[in-house]
């Protein structure tokens, strides 16, 4: 891909020494950023990875909003970032000898976590140089995107079920995947936009036929002249997918949204058929 920068991002299951050996520099493939699973692994100088980072001065700080989850309230997180260039001691393998690998280690530590929560600390490893505060913040920003990437592919595989496509030819499979990529993007976009911009009118992302059909079915009354707020409409759509919308339920997730959007499309077709007969929503 010309003019495209590829970066492999993985959580702790990607902390594999062989990966670091096979992809030491961008010229040989994609860049990589992995969350370390083994913080106490030894370095060639005898120190542990975590001790080497704890000895560094903070390079900069990053602040972001952590969304609520089951049993956890939303909060603003501030992390201090420490960086060190380290050489990892190669682990023993029975069938081969692995070389020493030098990587960039980035430690982000929660500055002031609540007393009833575990601190949000991350230790990341990458092949990329991190020498400035801007580079450190960029690395952390990439890692923060990891969950959204995983959620996107969860929607694509579990919601759109692209792995169940029974298309044998590439010429047919590629257009189908491209179509479902758009659908998965829309579900994820609605999930994020509804949380970040709840007061927007819902017609910024819903067609008039869509939001009016959802309103009519969920509220059992004629739709208003003005489109409801986006937060209200997203919750209505999610109730069609099983979201209960109770006081303590928080914001609906992607699963209830993708089921709700499927049902909403059926309601739009039904109302269009009804209007062709009677010319009214009644």
C-alpha positions as YAML, in Angstrom:
chain: A
units: angstrom
residues:
- id: 1
  name: UNK
  ca: [0.00, 0.00, 0.00]
- id: 2
  name: UNK
  ca: [1.79, 3.18, -1.13]
- id: 3
  name: UNK
  ca: [1.96, 6.05, 1.36]
- id: 4
  name: UNK
  ca: [0.31, 3.86, 4.01]
- id: 5
  name: UNK
  ca: [1.82, 3.28, 7.42]
- id: 6
  name: UNK
  ca: [1.02, -0.13, 8.89]
- id: 7
  name: UNK
  ca: [1.15, -0.70, 12.64]
- id: 8
  name: UNK
  ca: [0.42, -3.99, 14.40]
- id: 9
  name: UNK
  ca: [-1.20, -3.32, 17.80]
- id: 10
  name: UNK
  ca: [-1.84, -6.12, 20.28]
- id: 11
  name: UNK
  ca: [-2.76, -6.64, 23.91]
- id: 12
  name: UNK
  ca: [-0.79, -8.86, 26.29]
- id: 13
  name: UNK
  ca: [-1.36, -12.02, 24.25]
- id: 14
  name: UNK
  ca: [0.89, -10.45, 21.61]
- id: 15
  name: UNK
  ca: [3.87, -10.30, 23.98]
- id: 16
  name: UNK
  ca: [5.86, -12.94, 22.08]
- id: 17
  name: UNK
  ca: [9.64, -12.72, 21.94]
- id: 18
  name: UNK
  ca: [9.72, -14.36, 18.51]
- id: 19
  name: UNK
  ca: [7.59, -11.50, 17.20]
- id: 20
  name: UNK
  ca: [10.19, -8.99, 18.35]
- id: 21
  name: UNK
  ca: [12.93, -11.04, 16.67]
- id: 22
  name: UNK
  ca: [11.15, -11.33, 13.33]
- id: 23
  name: UNK
  ca: [10.06, -7.67, 13.12]
- id: 24
  name: UNK
  ca: [12.91, -5.56, 14.47]
- id: 25
  name: UNK
  ca: [12.52, -2.58, 12.13]
- id: 26
  name: UNK
  ca: [9.91, -0.92, 9.88]
- id: 27
  name: UNK
  ca: [11.87, -1.66, 6.70]
- id: 28
  name: UNK
  ca: [11.14, -5.39, 7.13]
- id: 29
  name: UNK
  ca: [7.41, -5.06, 7.66]
- id: 30
  name: UNK
  ca: [4.82, -3.25, 9.76]
- id: 31
  name: UNK
  ca: [5.62, -1.30, 12.89]
- id: 32
  name: UNK
  ca: [4.36, -2.93, 16.07]
- id: 33
  name: UNK
  ca: [3.07, -1.90, 19.49]
- id: 34
  name: UNK
  ca: [2.39, -4.57, 22.12]
- id: 35
  name: UNK
  ca: [1.30, -4.42, 25.74]
- id: 36
  name: UNK
  ca: [3.84, -6.29, 27.85]
- id: 37
  name: UNK
  ca: [2.62, -9.31, 29.78]
- id: 38
  name: UNK
  ca: [5.94, -10.06, 31.49]
- id: 39
  name: UNK
  ca: [6.89, -6.86, 33.30]
- id: 40
  name: UNK
  ca: [9.55, -8.61, 35.40]
- id: 41
  name: UNK
  ca: [11.43, -10.06, 32.42]
- id: 42
  name: UNK
  ca: [15.18, -9.63, 32.62]
- id: 43
  name: UNK
  ca: [17.23, -7.21, 30.57]
- id: 44
  name: UNK
  ca: [20.77, -7.85, 29.41]
- id: 45
  name: UNK
  ca: [22.09, -5.50, 32.13]
- id: 46
  name: UNK
  ca: [20.51, -7.62, 34.89]
- id: 47
  name: UNK
  ca: [17.65, -5.29, 35.75]
- id: 48
  name: UNK
  ca: [13.99, -6.11, 35.25]
- id: 49
  name: UNK
  ca: [11.97, -4.33, 32.60]
- id: 50
  name: UNK
  ca: [9.73, -2.60, 35.15]
- id: 51
  name: UNK
  ca: [12.67, -1.51, 37.32]
- id: 52
  name: UNK
  ca: [14.39, 0.07, 34.32]
- id: 53
  name: UNK
  ca: [11.29, 2.11, 33.53]
- id: 54
  name: UNK
  ca: [10.59, 3.08, 37.14]
- id: 55
  name: UNK
  ca: [14.09, 4.58, 37.25]
- id: 56
  name: UNK
  ca: [13.30, 6.98, 34.38]
- id: 57
  name: UNK
  ca: [11.97, 10.50, 34.84]
- id: 58
  name: UNK
  ca: [8.48, 11.20, 33.53]
- id: 59
  name: UNK
  ca: [8.69, 12.39, 29.93]
- id: 60
  name: UNK
  ca: [5.14, 13.75, 29.74]
- id: 61
  name: UNK
  ca: [1.51, 13.13, 30.77]
- id: 62
  name: UNK
  ca: [-1.62, 12.11, 28.93]
- id: 63
  name: UNK
  ca: [-5.24, 12.67, 29.99]
- id: 64
  name: UNK
  ca: [-8.30, 10.90, 28.61]
- id: 65
  name: UNK
  ca: [-11.83, 9.91, 29.58]
- id: 66
  name: UNK
  ca: [-12.38, 6.31, 30.65]
- id: 67
  name: UNK
  ca: [-15.97, 5.25, 29.87]
- id: 68
  name: UNK
  ca: [-18.12, 3.51, 32.48]
- id: 69
  name: UNK
  ca: [-18.41, -0.25, 32.63]
- id: 70
  name: UNK
  ca: [-20.20, -2.78, 34.78]
- id: 71
  name: UNK
  ca: [-19.26, -2.01, 38.39]
- id: 72
  name: UNK
  ca: [-17.09, 0.95, 37.35]
- id: 73
  name: UNK
  ca: [-17.97, 4.61, 36.94]
- id: 74
  name: UNK
  ca: [-16.62, 6.89, 34.25]
- id: 75
  name: UNK
  ca: [-13.62, 9.01, 35.22]
- id: 76
  name: UNK
  ca: [-10.86, 11.20, 33.88]
- id: 77
  name: UNK
  ca: [-7.53, 9.35, 33.80]
- id: 78
  name: UNK
  ca: [-4.16, 11.09, 33.93]
- id: 79
  name: UNK
  ca: [-1.09, 8.97, 33.27]
- id: 80
  name: UNK
  ca: [2.59, 9.80, 33.57]
- id: 81
  name: UNK
  ca: [4.69, 8.40, 30.73]
- id: 82
  name: UNK
  ca: [8.21, 7.05, 31.16]
- id: 83
  name: UNK
  ca: [10.31, 5.76, 28.28]
- id: 84
  name: UNK
  ca: [13.49, 3.68, 28.02]
- id: 85
  name: UNK
  ca: [15.38, 1.96, 25.23]
- id: 86
  name: UNK
  ca: [16.15, -1.52, 26.57]
- id: 87
  name: UNK
  ca: [17.74, -4.78, 25.43]
- id: 88
  name: UNK
  ca: [15.67, -7.83, 26.36]
- id: 89
  name: UNK
  ca: [17.44, -10.95, 27.52]
- id: 90
  name: UNK
  ca: [16.52, -13.75, 25.13]
- id: 91
  name: UNK
  ca: [14.48, -16.60, 26.65]
- id: 92
  name: UNK
  ca: [15.74, -20.16, 26.33]
- id: 93
  name: UNK
  ca: [14.24, -22.37, 23.66]
- id: 94
  name: UNK
  ca: [15.03, -26.10, 23.45]
- id: 95
  name: UNK
  ca: [15.43, -26.12, 19.68]
- id: 96
  name: UNK
  ca: [17.20, -22.83, 18.93]
- id: 97
  name: UNK
  ca: [19.09, -19.86, 20.32]
- id: 98
  name: UNK
  ca: [17.30, -16.51, 20.07]
- id: 99
  name: UNK
  ca: [19.19, -13.25, 19.65]
- id: 100
  name: UNK
  ca: [19.04, -10.25, 21.97]
- id: 101
  name: UNK
  ca: [16.40, -7.72, 20.90]
- id: 102
  name: UNK
  ca: [16.45, -3.98, 21.61]
- id: 103
  name: UNK
  ca: [13.05, -2.31, 21.90]
- id: 104
  name: UNK
  ca: [11.45, 0.88, 23.16]
- id: 105
  name: UNK
  ca: [9.56, 0.40, 26.44]
- id: 106
  name: UNK
  ca: [6.83, 2.86, 27.42]
- id: 107
  name: UNK
  ca: [5.32, 2.87, 30.92]
- id: 108
  name: UNK
  ca: [2.09, 4.77, 31.56]
- id: 109
  name: UNK
  ca: [1.14, 4.95, 35.25]
- id: 110
  name: UNK
  ca: [-2.13, 6.19, 36.74]
- id: 111
  name: UNK
  ca: [-1.36, 9.39, 38.68]
- id: 112
  name: UNK
  ca: [-4.31, 9.51, 41.07]
- id: 113
  name: UNK
  ca: [-6.54, 6.41, 40.86]
- id: 114
  name: UNK
  ca: [-9.64, 6.17, 43.08]
- id: 115
  name: UNK
  ca: [-9.20, 4.20, 46.27]
- id: 116
  name: UNK
  ca: [-11.79, 1.62, 45.19]
- id: 117
  name: UNK
  ca: [-10.21, 0.94, 41.76]
- id: 118
  name: UNK
  ca: [-7.01, -0.67, 40.57]
- id: 119
  name: UNK
  ca: [-4.65, 1.84, 38.96]
- id: 120
  name: UNK
  ca: [-4.76, 1.95, 35.17]
- id: 121
  name: UNK
  ca: [-1.13, 1.20, 34.32]
- id: 122
  name: UNK
  ca: [0.20, 0.04, 30.95]
- id: 123
  name: UNK
  ca: [3.65, -1.16, 29.95]
- id: 124
  name: UNK
  ca: [4.04, -1.10, 26.18]
- id: 125
  name: UNK
  ca: [6.79, -2.35, 23.89]
- id: 126
  name: UNK
  ca: [7.42, -1.10, 20.37]
- id: 127
  name: UNK
  ca: [10.02, -1.09, 17.64]
- id: 128
  name: UNK
  ca: [9.46, 2.64, 17.09]
- id: 129
  name: UNK
  ca: [11.68, 5.35, 18.57]
- id: 130
  name: UNK
  ca: [10.09, 7.44, 21.31]
- id: 131
  name: UNK
  ca: [12.27, 10.43, 22.14]
- id: 132
  name: UNK
  ca: [9.87, 13.36, 22.51]
- id: 133
  name: UNK
  ca: [6.67, 13.99, 24.51]
- id: 134
  name: UNK
  ca: [4.75, 14.15, 21.23]
- id: 135
  name: UNK
  ca: [5.97, 10.71, 20.18]
- id: 136
  name: UNK
  ca: [5.08, 9.26, 23.59]
- id: 137
  name: UNK
  ca: [1.55, 10.67, 23.45]
- id: 138
  name: UNK
  ca: [1.14, 9.34, 19.91]
- id: 139
  name: UNK
  ca: [2.10, 5.83, 21.03]
- id: 140
  name: UNK
  ca: [-0.40, 5.93, 23.91]
- id: 141
  name: UNK
  ca: [-3.08, 7.32, 21.60]
- id: 142
  name: UNK
  ca: [-2.56, 4.38, 19.25]
- id: 143
  name: UNK
  ca: [-2.96, 1.92, 22.11]
- id: 144
  name: UNK
  ca: [-6.15, 3.66, 23.21]
- id: 145
  name: UNK
  ca: [-7.57, 2.93, 19.74]
- id: 146
  name: UNK
  ca: [-7.03, -0.81, 20.18]
- id: 147
  name: UNK
  ca: [-10.37, -1.49, 21.84]
- id: 148
  name: UNK
  ca: [-12.25, 0.35, 19.09]
- id: 149
  name: UNK
  ca: [-10.46, -1.75, 16.47]
- id: 150
  name: UNK
  ca: [-11.37, -4.95, 18.32]
- id: 151
  name: UNK
  ca: [-14.97, -3.79, 18.67]
- id: 152
  name: UNK
  ca: [-15.13, -3.04, 14.94]
- id: 153
  name: UNK
  ca: [-14.07, -6.58, 14.04]
- id: 154
  name: UNK
  ca: [-16.41, -8.04, 16.65]
- id: 155
  name: UNK
  ca: [-19.29, -6.28, 14.89]
- id: 156
  name: UNK
  ca: [-17.99, -7.45, 11.52]
- id: 157
  name: UNK
  ca: [-17.67, -11.10, 12.58]
- id: 158
  name: UNK
  ca: [-20.43, -11.56, 15.17]
- id: 159
  name: UNK
  ca: [-22.95, -9.01, 13.92]
- id: 160
  name: UNK
  ca: [-22.45, -9.14, 10.16]
- id: 161
  name: UNK
  ca: [-21.29, -12.78, 10.35]
- id: 162
  name: UNK
  ca: [-18.90, -12.45, 7.43]
- id: 163
  name: UNK
  ca: [-17.25, -15.75, 8.38]
- id: 164
  name: UNK
  ca: [-20.53, -17.47, 7.51]
- id: 165
  name: UNK
  ca: [-20.56, -16.19, 3.94]
- id: 166
  name: UNK
  ca: [-20.73, -19.13, 1.54]
- id: 167
  name: UNK
  ca: [-19.07, -17.41, -1.37]
- id: 168
  name: UNK
  ca: [-16.38, -19.43, -3.11]
- id: 169
  name: UNK
  ca: [-15.03, -16.90, -5.59]
- id: 170
  name: UNK
  ca: [-12.87, -13.95, -4.67]
- id: 171
  name: UNK
  ca: [-14.74, -11.73, -7.15]
- id: 172
  name: UNK
  ca: [-17.91, -12.26, -5.11]
- id: 173
  name: UNK
  ca: [-16.36, -12.38, -1.65]
- id: 174
  name: UNK
  ca: [-14.53, -9.05, -1.82]
- id: 175
  name: UNK
  ca: [-17.62, -6.91, -2.66]
- id: 176
  name: UNK
  ca: [-19.57, -8.65, 0.11]
- id: 177
  name: UNK
  ca: [-16.85, -7.95, 2.69]
- id: 178
  name: UNK
  ca: [-16.60, -4.32, 1.51]
- id: 179
  name: UNK
  ca: [-20.36, -3.92, 1.95]
- id: 180
  name: UNK
  ca: [-20.29, -5.37, 5.46]
- id: 181
  name: UNK
  ca: [-17.31, -3.17, 6.37]
- id: 182
  name: UNK
  ca: [-19.55, -0.16, 5.76]
- id: 183
  name: UNK
  ca: [-22.29, -1.64, 7.94]
- id: 184
  name: UNK
  ca: [-19.85, -2.42, 10.75]
- id: 185
  name: UNK
  ca: [-18.45, 1.10, 10.54]
- id: 186
  name: UNK
  ca: [-21.94, 2.60, 10.81]
- id: 187
  name: UNK
  ca: [-22.78, 0.58, 13.93]
- id: 188
  name: UNK
  ca: [-19.52, 1.59, 15.60]
- id: 189
  name: UNK
  ca: [-19.96, 5.20, 14.49]
- id: 190
  name: UNK
  ca: [-23.44, 5.34, 16.00]
- id: 191
  name: UNK
  ca: [-22.15, 3.84, 19.24]
- id: 192
  name: UNK
  ca: [-19.43, 6.47, 19.58]
- id: 193
  name: UNK
  ca: [-21.34, 9.48, 18.27]
- id: 194
  name: UNK
  ca: [-24.30, 8.77, 20.53]
- id: 195
  name: UNK
  ca: [-21.98, 8.82, 23.55]
- id: 196
  name: UNK
  ca: [-19.91, 11.82, 22.52]
- id: 197
  name: UNK
  ca: [-22.61, 14.05, 20.96]
- id: 198
  name: UNK
  ca: [-25.93, 13.01, 22.56]
- id: 199
  name: UNK
  ca: [-27.67, 16.34, 21.88]
- id: 200
  name: UNK
  ca: [-27.22, 16.28, 18.10]
- id: 201
  name: UNK
  ca: [-30.46, 15.87, 16.14]
- id: 202
  name: UNK
  ca: [-30.77, 12.26, 15.10]
- id: 203
  name: UNK
  ca: [-31.21, 13.10, 11.41]
- id: 204
  name: UNK
  ca: [-27.45, 13.70, 11.14]
- id: 205
  name: UNK
  ca: [-27.07, 9.90, 10.90]
- id: 206
  name: UNK
  ca: [-30.60, 8.52, 10.47]
- id: 207
  name: UNK
  ca: [-32.76, 8.97, 7.38]
- id: 208
  name: UNK
  ca: [-36.17, 10.45, 8.04]
- id: 209
  name: UNK
  ca: [-37.83, 7.14, 7.19]
- id: 210
  name: UNK
  ca: [-35.57, 5.36, 9.69]
- id: 211
  name: UNK
  ca: [-36.05, 7.54, 12.74]
- id: 212
  name: UNK
  ca: [-39.78, 7.98, 12.16]
- id: 213
  name: UNK
  ca: [-40.31, 4.23, 11.81]
- id: 214
  name: UNK
  ca: [-38.32, 3.54, 15.00]
- id: 215
  name: UNK
  ca: [-40.20, 6.25, 16.89]
- id: 216
  name: UNK
  ca: [-43.59, 4.94, 15.77]
- id: 217
  name: UNK
  ca: [-42.84, 1.34, 16.70]
- id: 218
  name: UNK
  ca: [-41.14, 2.02, 20.05]
- id: 219
  name: UNK
  ca: [-43.36, 4.86, 21.29]
- id: 220
  name: UNK
  ca: [-46.66, 3.77, 19.75]
- id: 221
  name: UNK
  ca: [-47.51, 7.31, 18.68]
- id: 222
  name: UNK
  ca: [-46.99, 9.48, 15.59]
- id: 223
  name: UNK
  ca: [-43.43, 10.77, 15.19]
- id: 224
  name: UNK
  ca: [-42.79, 14.47, 15.95]
- id: 225
  name: UNK
  ca: [-42.08, 17.07, 13.30]
- id: 226
  name: UNK
  ca: [-38.57, 17.71, 14.63]
- id: 227
  name: UNK
  ca: [-36.15, 14.80, 14.93]
- id: 228
  name: UNK
  ca: [-35.40, 13.74, 18.53]
- id: 229
  name: UNK
  ca: [-31.88, 14.03, 20.00]
- id: 230
  name: UNK
  ca: [-29.40, 11.41, 18.86]
- id: 231
  name: UNK
  ca: [-29.11, 9.88, 22.34]
- id: 232
  name: UNK
  ca: [-32.88, 9.35, 22.46]
- id: 233
  name: UNK
  ca: [-32.99, 7.74, 19.02]
- id: 234
  name: UNK
  ca: [-29.97, 5.48, 19.62]
- id: 235
  name: UNK
  ca: [-31.64, 4.19, 22.78]
- id: 236
  name: UNK
  ca: [-34.89, 3.58, 20.88]
- id: 237
  name: UNK
  ca: [-33.04, 1.60, 18.23]
- id: 238
  name: UNK
  ca: [-31.17, -0.38, 20.89]
- id: 239
  name: UNK
  ca: [-34.45, -1.34, 22.63]
- id: 240
  name: UNK
  ca: [-35.39, -3.12, 19.41]
- id: 241
  name: UNK
  ca: [-32.24, -5.20, 19.94]
- id: 242
  name: UNK
  ca: [-32.92, -6.07, 23.58]
- id: 243
  name: UNK
  ca: [-31.59, -3.02, 25.44]
- id: 244
  name: UNK
  ca: [-33.78, -2.44, 28.50]
- id: 245
  name: UNK
  ca: [-32.95, 1.28, 28.90]
- id: 246
  name: UNK
  ca: [-33.26, 1.23, 32.67]
- id: 247
  name: UNK
  ca: [-31.93, 4.08, 34.76]
- id: 248
  name: UNK
  ca: [-28.67, 2.36, 35.64]
- id: 249
  name: UNK
  ca: [-28.04, 0.65, 32.30]
- id: 250
  name: UNK
  ca: [-25.73, 3.28, 30.87]
- id: 251
  name: UNK
  ca: [-25.31, 3.66, 27.12]
- id: 252
  name: UNK
  ca: [-26.29, 0.78, 24.83]
- id: 253
  name: UNK
  ca: [-23.57, -1.32, 23.30]
- id: 254
  name: UNK
  ca: [-22.87, -2.26, 19.73]
- id: 255
  name: UNK
  ca: [-24.64, -5.65, 19.87]
- id: 256
  name: UNK
  ca: [-28.06, -4.25, 20.75]
- id: 257
  name: UNK
  ca: [-27.54, -1.51, 18.16]
- id: 258
  name: UNK
  ca: [-26.76, -3.83, 15.27]
- id: 259
  name: UNK
  ca: [-29.78, -6.03, 16.10]
- id: 260
  name: UNK
  ca: [-31.95, -2.93, 16.46]
- id: 261
  name: UNK
  ca: [-30.81, -1.52, 13.11]
- id: 262
  name: UNK
  ca: [-31.69, -4.79, 11.39]
- id: 263
  name: UNK
  ca: [-35.20, -4.66, 12.83]
- id: 264
  name: UNK
  ca: [-35.51, -0.96, 12.04]
- id: 265
  name: UNK
  ca: [-34.88, -1.70, 8.35]
- id: 266
  name: UNK
  ca: [-37.80, -4.16, 8.39]
- id: 267
  name: UNK
  ca: [-40.07, -1.55, 9.99]
- id: 268
  name: UNK
  ca: [-39.14, 0.99, 7.33]
- id: 269
  name: UNK
  ca: [-40.15, -1.46, 4.60]
- id: 270
  name: UNK
  ca: [-43.40, -2.27, 6.39]
- id: 271
  name: UNK
  ca: [-44.32, 1.42, 6.76]
- id: 272
  name: UNK
  ca: [-43.47, 2.15, 3.15]
- id: 273
  name: UNK
  ca: [-45.81, -0.66, 2.13]
- id: 274
  name: UNK
  ca: [-48.51, 0.66, 4.48]
- id: 275
  name: UNK
  ca: [-48.17, 4.22, 3.15]
- id: 276
  name: UNK
  ca: [-48.48, 3.01, -0.42]
- id: 277
  name: UNK
  ca: [-51.92, 1.71, 0.55]
- id: 278
  name: UNK
  ca: [-53.23, 4.37, 2.93]
- id: 279
  name: UNK
  ca: [-50.87, 7.33, 2.50]
- id: 280
  name: UNK
  ca: [-50.61, 7.86, 6.26]
- id: 281
  name: UNK
  ca: [-48.73, 6.72, 9.35]
- id: 282
  name: UNK
  ca: [-51.97, 6.05, 11.12]
...
